[in-house]
Amino acid sequence: MPVIKIQSNLRLDPVTHCKIQKIAREEHRSLANMIDHLVKKEIKRYEMEHSEIIVTEEDIVLA
């Protein structure tokens, strides 16, 4: 079964974009994969500090 991913438009300032690109190259990741990895890492950190974010099927919108 294929993995479903939602495409999103992201605006970054040039310096942040350049830094993420450099990190991605060092870790042998694509820019999109690096951003996905960083977002998931931050969500885990947030949930450890606060509590798990519950997501129901009603919350998920495949646009």
C-alpha positions in Angstrom: 0.0 0.0 0.0 1.5 3.4 -1.0 2.2 6.0 1.7 -0.1 9.0 1.5 1.5 12.3 2.0 0.0 15.8 1.8 1.8 18.3 -0.2 2.3 21.7 1.5 3.7 25.0 0.4 6.4 26.3 2.8 8.0 29.7 2.7 11.4 30.1 4.3 13.8 33.0 4.5 16.9 32.4 2.3 19.3 31.9 5.3 17.0 29.2 6.9 16.6 27.5 3.5 20.3 27.4 2.9 21.0 26.0 6.4 18.4 23.3 6.0 19.8 22.4 2.6 23.3 22.1 4.0 22.1 19.9 6.9 20.2 17.7 4.4 23.3 17.3 2.3 25.4 16.3 5.3 22.7 13.7 6.3 22.3 12.5 2.7 18.6 13.5 2.7 16.5 15.4 0.2 15.3 18.9 1.3 11.7 17.6 1.6 12.8 14.6 3.6 15.0 16.8 5.9 12.1 19.2 6.6 9.7 16.2 7.3 12.3 14.7 9.7 12.8 18.1 11.6 9.0 18.6 11.9 8.5 15.1 13.3 11.4 15.6 15.7 9.9 18.8 17.0 6.4 17.3 17.4 8.0 14.5 19.5 9.8 17.1 21.6 6.6 19.1 22.0 4.6 16.0 23.0 7.2 15.0 25.6 6.9 18.4 27.2 3.1 18.8 27.0 1.2 15.6 26.1 0.4 13.5 23.1 -1.5 15.3 20.4 -4.6 13.2 19.7 -5.5 13.1 16.0 -8.8 11.6 14.9 -9.9 10.7 11.4 -12.1 13.8 11.4 -9.0 15.9 12.0 -7.2 14.5 8.9 -8.1 16.3 5.7 -6.7 15.0 2.5 -6.7 18.1 0.4 
